[in-house]
Amino acid sequence: MRIQDEEKLKEDLCGRRLDFYLEDDMFEVEGAASLEDGKIIVRVTSAVGHMLRISGEYLELQVNDKRLYAQRRDTGKIFDMEINRIYENLKDPSAEDFLRMNDNGVDQFFRKPTDTLVWFDKEQDNWTIEFNKINMFFSGDRSTYDKIGQLVEAHKNEMSGIWQAIYFSSSVEEGN
């Protein structure tokens, strides 16, 4: 991940949650970011067992030559870091919650336990919900609605639970 502006990174992360990878490990780590004495600190909140041991409880983020690194606060070990998503949690979101977050720049919402994605398509001026059949692939059943209220009403059962209001989501880098 290339970091163009460290101050913008602080603004984007402060008070939010993130999913990320350390080094080239395929296991995602989750954390909550805060600002302490001008430094971005991530408290690791969830990961598979071996990643919890590798990451430790607290990481201090650093930018060097426009690359992002995470340093364990207890041992000083430094890792390459790749952010997958920056988000805030929404519990049992209503249509108004989706609209409010969309007004604040969020156009994607993800419910991790069911791999369900809701997004606003600016070009088509509509809302889409996708239920993923295969984890990590956008290949699920999709339905599109003119209004978010229609989507929420049609999928009441799927709306309960914790959703991620996504401010940033990494994109797949394509090779030449």
N, C-alpha and C positions, 0 to 999 in steps of 0.2 A: 504494500500500500504506500503510495507516494503522498506525503503530507506537504501541501503547498503553503499552509499557514498554520503555525502552531497555536496562535491565539484563537483562530476559528475552531480548531480541534478542541481546545479547552471549553469554548462556548458550546459546541455541539455535544460534548460528553458530560459536562457538569450536571449532576443530579439525575442522570439517565442511566439506563441499564445497557449492557452490550453483550453480544455473543462474539467470541473471537477464537482464533487459533494461535498457538504458540509454536514457533519453528515450523516444521512441515508435518506436524502431527495431524491426523485426520479427525481427532476427537475435539469437538467444540467445548469451549469453556464459557461459563456465564459469569458476569460480574456487575457490580454497581459502581459507577464512577463518582468521585467527588474532587473538589479542589481544596488542597491543604497547603498553605504557604506558597501559593502560586504553582504548585505541582499537581498533576493529575494522578490520583491514587485510585486504583481499582481494587475493591474488596471482592474476592472470588466467592461466588455464591453457590455455584453448582458445576460439577464436572464428574466424569467417570473417575473411579478410584485412583488409577495411576496418574491421571492428569492433576488431581488434587495434590498428590504428593509432589509432582513436578513443579506446579505453579506456586504452591504455598498459599497463604491466606491473603496477602496484600502484595500488589504489584505497583511500582511507580513507572508511569509511562514517560518515555523520552523520545525526542526526535533528533536524529543525527543524519545529516546529508539527505534530508527529506524522506527518511525511512523511519518507521515506527518500531520502537523497542519497548519491552517490558522488563523491569528489573525487580527481582524479589527483594522485599525490604529486609527480610531476615538474613539471607545468605549473600546477597549481592549478585547472584546469578542473573545474566542478561539473556533474553530471548528475542528473536525476531517475532513481531506480532502482526497479525492480519485481522482486522475487524470485519466481521461478517454482517452484523446489524447493530444499529443504535436505536433504542426504543424506550417507550414508557409503557407500563402495564395499564390495561383497562380491564376492570372487572365487570362482567355482565353488561357489555356496552349496549346502549340504546341507539336509535337512529340519530338522536341529537348529539350523542357522544362522537359518533363517526363524523358528523358534519362539523362539530366544533374542532376536532383534531384536523380535519381536512382544511378548515380555515387557517389553522396554524402550520400548514405546510406538510401534513402527513397525508399521503395518498395510498398507502398500503397498510393492511392490518393482518396479523398472522396469529393463528391459534395453533401453537406448537403441538399439543398432544394429539390433535386430529389432522395435522398438516392441512389446515384450511386457510385459504388466503382470500381476503376481500380487498378490492382496490377500486379507485376512481380513475377512469380513463378520460383524461382531459380532451383528447382528440375526438372521441366518440360521445362525450358528455353523458356517460352512464356508469353504473356500478356493476362490478362483476364479483361473483363468489366462485371459488374453485375448490373442490374437494379432491385432494391428491390421492391417487391410488397407489403410487409408488413414491416412497420417501425420497427427497432430494431431486425429483423430476417434476416439471410442470406438465403433467399429463393426466390431470384429473378431470372430473365432470365439471363443466362450467355452466353457469346461468347468469344472464345479464338483465339488469333492471334500470329503468329510467330514473328512479328515485331510491335513495337508501332505505326509506321507510318501507318500500315494497319488498326489498331484499330481506330486511330484518323480519318483517311479518311472515314472509314465505319460509323463513328458516329459523323460526323461534327456538326450536330445540337445540340448534347448533350455535346459537348466540351466547349461551351461558358459559361461564368460565372466564379464565384470564386470557386476554388478547394482547398482542404487542402492537402498539401504535408506532410504526417504523419511520424514523427520521432519515435513516441511511441504510441502504442495503447494497452490499458489494455486487458487482456484476461479473459475469463470467468473462475472463480475458481470452480473446480469440487470437490464435497464432496466425502467422502469415502463411 
